[in-house]
């Protein structure tokens, strides 16, 4: 007889032990116990071994380390779609688990996501600690559950909850999972002990197979509404994406036919999605978001500073939002302004932002108060001497920034990081105003700073590795995606968006309407067209930057004509009620004949022959302008990898995630085709369209930006 704790290696990845009459199957596949090859087999071996052991009355399956199973091994998908790895077939294994004669108790901590939840649902019971989460996030990878998730989840949790989880991909916490029927019990204290105890209690009792439970499936009237509402919501919130609709279809099939028929339909939908470009793009984004944290010349064990106190200079839109990020992370933050009025206005906006979240049920009033209590207001540098980081978020002017950096250089403690939220200006020049350039770095947040995920971290020539490493870790703590950029005008994002916006404006000068340009890009998948985006951000922001850099403009090179004129007319966009569009009191935009007349007048004055322009040309001229400049940024080392550029655009500029980012999109079009178009534009529009040398080289070699990253 096996004594308690006897270890039998079922495979490298799954352990088999016994605690009296309960067999314990433990998955050991760090970091997240993904269902890599060998894991499903090991689980099955363990269950079969327990089934054959007369001393065993029940079985517990549990994850070793920090979590249960976080899903199929996403790293395998590329091999499957490339045909070098057989297709995923978890079904038979899950049916065998379900057919176990002895009750199988799934013990969940951390996350049971995707295939992890599907394995758990093939068990007869599921118990979890209160901090556990369960979910089917596959749609975030452009796929759907591929191992019976869309068939078992409605049987446990009901059709509405299953549609919500499978089509939108958000996890649910243990309390919700218990309430809706996914979990049977929440374990207080040690999970394994609780699960073994639970297993003993159910030993010998009749155990239901999830696939045979149908009581929650059949409410035709209600189901019809559930599917219709979900489809409408998916079309609106997951615009352009195919997987959410496929997931809804798979759940719908579960309500109509047998379990096995449902699994067949699910499998064919899963395969269609897995082999789609959208899925490849979303998986590219998933791994890219983790890749950007890896900086080749900054070792993982680089010393970092402890950020326990922050200070922000400027309580404007950006400063207030930045301060909220620190308060949200539980880091006390001082906000300094120059007048009480500006301070009060800024704090009022912070309070309104939190109240909005409370009103939407996203935040409890208690948490709002906790966060507000982290914020201290001041009109002086009082308290700055204790700060571990000071973030400057004032007006985008070099003179003012240098003055501020020279002031805080005298006040801040030696190990305090001095960060600028500048969106474009030279970090080295700002650092030159201090005696500690090694402590100076760019922390470029994106508006609204408390919402947008992207944090562009700009290293100056002198910025120390410790300050960079601290900044990358701080990004995660602030729930941001930190991307490291080199120092140049506009860094990564704004340098590229300058070219994108330039082409959008050229297109309206050449004959496209304002609405046509914005609609073409909205239909491509952008959250908002470039001209509408300018109106939202404020046309005066770009106007001020153009004036700051006027002296750098090359004579004879075409520049946009209209935006500066709009600003001269006081048309800054939404904030003044008019820009490219005119806005009613609800900020609803409409076309403005004044703008049309202005465009025609300026085009005529510049001798620009207006013509009918296709939507395809609009998309190519604007998106390839991003790609061409992105290739230059890559070649200059301003971005470490092409995927870093993609992550910037997915998290800071509303680029459709299911297209993977501008560089991934260019790879899917084929760099040869992209180069050909750019060369056409160069012939027609001159040097602004000179192909980036790296793009030209990769295209001529038949390579991709992905291959560049792989070198
Ligand atoms: N496969 C392979 N690697 C994974 C992985 C996965 N499923 N999940 C995470 N990793 C890697 C990740 O790349 C990183 O690697 C490390 O683990 C830590 O991850 C059959 C077909 C679980 C909430 O979509 O949501 O199941 O950078 O930094 O912040 O129907 O990882 O260290 O080299 O994110 O603590 C469905 C995806 C798959 C879950 C943990 N499952 N993962 O977050 O750590 S499809 C998912 C996550 C599927 C079935 C279908 C998160 C996490 P590296 P991390 P974390």
Boltz pocket constraint, residues with backbone or C-beta under 6 A from the ligand:
constraints:
  - pocket:
      binder: B
      contacts: [[A, 31], [A, 32], [A, 34], [A, 70], [A, 71], [A, 72], [A, 73], [A, 74], [A, 75], [A, 88], [A, 90], [A, 111], [A, 113], [A, 114], [A, 115], [A, 116], [A, 118], [A, 137], [A, 138], [A, 141], [A, 143], [A, 144], [A, 145], [A, 146], [A, 147], [A, 149], [A, 286], [A, 287], [A, 290], [A, 291]]
      max_distance: 6.0
